[in-house]
Amino acid sequence: MDGQPNKPDWNRLFETAGAQEGHFTTKQAAEAGYSSQLLLKHIRAGRVARTRRGIYRLVHFPAGEHEELVTVWLWSDQVGVISHDTALALHGLSDSLPAHLHLTLPSTWRRRRFRVPAGVVLHYADVPRKDRDWFGAVPTTNTKRTLNDCAREGLSPELLRQAAEQALRRGIVTIAELGRVEEALEPFGGLAT
C-alpha cells in the first residue's frame, strides 16, 4: 500500500456487510475507503444507521432473524464465539429460551476493561477451531462443546438432560463426548442411554 487513503468502494462495503446481515464496523468501512466523515454523510442521507458504537448497518439491507448475534460478534472484534445457552438454542436442542446472549471471549480478554452490551453474558475461554460451528454469519460452539459448557455452568438438569438426549438421538454427539454432562447429571439419575 502506498500510504494513500483508499477510494470509497461501495461494492466492497456492501459485500462485507452482506456477509454479516447488513452490518459492518468502522474498521471494515475504513478498509473499503470510508472515513468517519463519509460514514456520517451516509448516516445523514439515510443509507447507513449506527447500531452501536463502531457498528453500522446498511439501511436497505433486508433484516435478518439473528442480527443481535452479528452485532455482538462484531463488538467482540470478531473473536468471540456464541456459546452456552444461546448456542444450545441455535442448535435446536432443548426448550431453553435464553434471556441473555452468551458469548465466549478469549482468555486474554479477561483483563480488558470495556463496556459489555446490555443483555450479554461473557465467558472467558479459548475455543479451538475444532470446537466451533457457524450459524449464519457468526461462529458458535459446536454441540459437544455447548453441552459440556452448559453442564459446567450449571444449566438446569432437566434442560441439560433434554438437550443431551436429543443430541444423542440425532447422532450429533456420542456419550463419550459428554463427560461433563454425565458428571453434572449423575446426582439426578444420569442420562437415559
N, C-alpha and C positions, 0 to 999 in steps of 0.2 A: 504494500500500500504506500502511496506517495505522500501521505500526510494531509491530502486534500479531503474535505468532507465529502461523503457520498452524495450523489444527486438523488433527491427523493424518488423512490421507486414504489409506486402504489401497488403494483402487481406482487412485488416481493413481500410487502407488508400484508397484503391480502392473503397470500399463500401461507405465511407464518400464522396469521390469525385464523385462517381456515382450518388449520390442523389443531387448533386449540379452541374450538367452538366460538370463534369470532373474537377471541381475546389476544392481547399481546402486552408486553412490558415496555417500559421506557427504553430499556437497553435494546430490545428487539426492534423498536421503532428507529432508534439511532442507527442500528445496523442496516436498516432499509433507507437511511438518509433523512430521517425525520427528526429535527431538533425539537426541543420542548416548545419553542415559539411556534413552530409549524404545527405541532400537535394541538396547541391551544387554538390556533386558527381553525383547525378541523373540528375541534370541540364546539367552538362558536358557530361554525357553519352547520352543525348538527350531523356531521358524518361519523364522529367518534364520541364516545361517552367515557368518562372516567368511572371505573367501578370501585376502585380503592387506590390508595397511594401507590403510584408507579405501575398500575394495571389499567388497561383501557379495553374498550370493546367497540368493534365496528357496529354502528347503529343498525344498519340494514341487513346485517348477517342474521340468518334465522336463529331463533332462540333454541338452545339445547336443553335437554332434560336435566343435565347434571352440571350446569355452568358453575355452581358454587365449588365443585371439586376442582375445576380448572383454575378458578381464581385463587384458591388456597394453594394449589400446587405451584402456580406462578409466583405467589407471595413467597414461597419457600425457595425461590431461585431455582426451581425445577429439580431440587434434590430430595424433597420429601416424598413419602410413599403413603398412599391412602391405606389405612390399616384398621385393625381391631374390629369393633362393632360395625363401622362403616363398610369395611371390606366384606365382612360377613353378609351384610345386606346386599352389597353389589354382586356377590357370588350367588345370591338367591338361596341362602341356607338359613333355616330357622325363621321364626316370626319376629326376629329382632328388628325394632324400629328405633335406630339410634337417635337420641335427642341432640347429640353433638357430632361434629365431623372429627374423626380421629385421623391424625397424621403422624407418621414416624419420621423424625429427622435424624440425620447422622449424629452419632455420639458426640462429635466435636462441637456440635451446636449447643450442647447443654450449658456451656459457659457464656454464650452470647446473650446480650440484653436486647430485647426487641418487644414490640407490642404485638401480642397474639390476637389475631382476628376474633371477634365475638363468635361464640359457638364452636370454637375449635379446641380440641383437647390434644395436647402434644405428648408424644412418647419419644424416647431417645434410644436408638439402637442402629447398628449398621446392618442394613438389609442387603445381602448379596443378590446379584442378578438372578441366581437360581431360585430365589425365594420371591420373585416378582412375576406379576402378570400385568397386562394392560387392560384397562376398562375405558374404551374410547381413547381420549387424549391423555389420560393420566395413568401413572403406574399404581398398582395396588399390590399388597402382599398376596401371594398365591394361597390357595385353600389350605394347604398344610400349615403354612406359617400363620395364617389368620386364625385357624382353630387353636393352635398352640399358644399364640399371643393372647387370645381371648381367655384361655384356661389360666394362663399366668396372671392375667389382670382381674380374675375373679368374676367372669361372666356368670350369670345365674346358672345353676346346674341344669335346670330344665331346658333353657335355651341352648346351652353348650351341648347337652346330650342330643337334642333335636338336630342341631347343625351337624354334629359329628356323624350321627347315624344317617342323615341324608347324604352327606358326602361319601360315606362308605357304600351305601346302596347304589349311588350313581357311579361308583368306581373311580371317583376323583382322587381319593387317598386310600392308603392301606392302614390297617390297625397299627402296623409297626411304625408308621409316621406320626402317630398321635400320642407319643409318650406323655407329654404334659396334660393332655386331655384325659387320658386314663388315670393319671395321678390325681387330677382335680375331681374326677367323678367317682373315684374309689369309695370315699365315705358315703356316697349317695347311691350305691348299688352298681357302679361302673357302667360300662357300655353294654348294650344288648348286641352281641355279635353272633 
